[in-house]
């Protein structure tokens, strides 16, 4: 059973919470973190979670026991939060965009390699028909 933390209690966090809850025998959301803890508490109540609530990922890392995290923070927070999580030995799924700069993306990838943890970036449209057509065109060399 994976213990999951959700960082950020904005609208996209609902999608992550719902997805994890579809697999109750594999994942349990044990923590939510948001700059506005009352927002995270409301999100937990909305979804019937008994997860602990934290003000930020620093407190979360210091006080919570979890295996993996969904980073649903504003894009400028993706790299710092993801790096800290990976260095702490957590697996990370981050929302898109991965980070605002290529340098930050490279730092995130380096942190994943160094920690031997998984880093994944949400890209839910990659298998839709237009994207697959574009991929075939690119691969054909046209």
FENWO-V616119 format. One record per residue. N is the residue number from 1. RES is the residue in one letter. D_CENTER is the distance of its C-alpha to the mean C-alpha in whole Angstrom. Layout:
n & res & d_center
N & RES & D_CENTER
N & RES & D_CENTER
This chain:
n & res & d_center
1 & X & 17
2 & X & 14
3 & X & 13
4 & X & 10
5 & X & 8
6 & X & 7
7 & X & 7
8 & X & 9
9 & X & 12
10 & X & 12
11 & X & 13
12 & X & 10
13 & X & 9
14 & X & 12
15 & X & 11
16 & X & 8
17 & X & 11
18 & X & 13
19 & X & 12
20 & X & 12
21 & X & 15
22 & X & 17
23 & X & 17
24 & X & 18
25 & X & 20
26 & X & 17
27 & X & 14
28 & X & 14
29 & X & 12
30 & X & 14
31 & X & 13
32 & X & 11
33 & X & 12
34 & X & 13
35 & X & 16
36 & X & 18
37 & X & 18
38 & X & 20
39 & X & 18
40 & X & 15
41 & X & 18
42 & X & 19
43 & X & 16
44 & X & 16
45 & X & 20
46 & X & 20
47 & X & 18
48 & X & 20
49 & X & 18
50 & X & 19
51 & X & 16
52 & X & 17
53 & X & 16
54 & X & 16
55 & X & 16
56 & X & 14
57 & X & 12
58 & X & 15
59 & X & 17
60 & X & 14
61 & X & 14
62 & X & 18
63 & X & 18
64 & X & 16
65 & X & 16
66 & X & 13
67 & X & 12
68 & X & 8
69 & X & 5
70 & X & 2
71 & X & 3
72 & X & 6
73 & X & 8
74 & X & 11
75 & X & 11
76 & X & 14
77 & X & 11
78 & X & 9
79 & X & 11
80 & X & 12
81 & X & 9
82 & X & 8
83 & X & 12
84 & X & 12
85 & X & 10
86 & X & 11
87 & X & 15
88 & X & 15
89 & X & 14
90 & X & 11
91 & X & 9
92 & X & 5
93 & X & 4
94 & X & 3
95 & X & 6
96 & X & 9
97 & X & 11
98 & X & 10
99 & X & 12
100 & X & 16
101 & X & 18
102 & X & 19
103 & X & 19
104 & X & 16
105 & X & 14
106 & X & 17
107 & X & 16
108 & X & 13
109 & X & 14
110 & X & 17
111 & X & 15
112 & X & 14
113 & X & 17
114 & X & 19
115 & X & 16
116 & X & 17
117 & X & 13
118 & X & 11
119 & X & 9
120 & X & 8
121 & X & 8
122 & X & 8
123 & X & 12
124 & X & 13
125 & X & 17
126 & X & 18
127 & X & 20
128 & X & 22
129 & X & 25
130 & X & 26
131 & X & 23
132 & X & 25
133 & X & 28
134 & X & 27
135 & X & 26
136 & X & 29
137 & X & 31
138 & X & 29
139 & X & 30
140 & X & 34
141 & X & 34
142 & X & 36
